[in-house]
């Protein structure tokens, strides 16, 4: 059986996997989840990866590394450092070596917004490869205050049961580190392990159009479609568990 290492996204913590874990464990799989140090503004992607690595047992040869949303920028760094069997991205950013997430969607932002970020543009020849890439984020979500409960309900937890959404909002953590947006990815290439991408077709944050495009272009796989909002581990944990445990659309690239 596998060890599913579950890495949360922005504003969340280890708690966000509580509804999913019983479905994985019921099939005999092991799980581990951790709190990333998102409340420290200076935390880097590599430090996030170190936190994940420290949570893992010293010996396990069947690790499935699962990253939600922001954690898509973290799990490849973990796979670069230790042996894992598979990377699974859930409604997640996919890093591109040598550039930041902001580099990749900077062309969609106005000059004043970029100036407010103290953004230093990359050489245009480096960014030209992203000009045909769809918008990463759903336009309605850009610039929203995700510390606001109503915003979280609308964008994160839109298809969750009311009690689950209320619980998740109450557990929300302060997201101070923006390394997943601003930091240049330190990898020279994505690790050559099996990859799987789960696109949430009702996602109000990460564009499903971009997810399908990036899964094919960046990971070399066809995205698996899940009729869910941004957090299927909270809205459809039983369906997500089935996809995580299946061998569908998992390739070595």
ABEGO torsion letter per residue (X at the ends): XBBBBBBBBBGBBAAAAAAAAAAAAAAGBBBBBBBBBAABAABBAAAAAAAAAAABBABBABBBBBBBEAAAAAAAAAAAABBBABBBBBGBBBBBBGBBAAAAAAAABBAAAAAAAGBBBBBAAAAAAAAABBBABBAAABGBBAABAAAAAAAAAAABBAAAAAAAAAABBBBABAAAAABBBABABBBBBBBBBBBBAABAABBAAAAAAAAAAAAGBBBBBBBBBABAAAABAAAAAAAAABABGBBBX
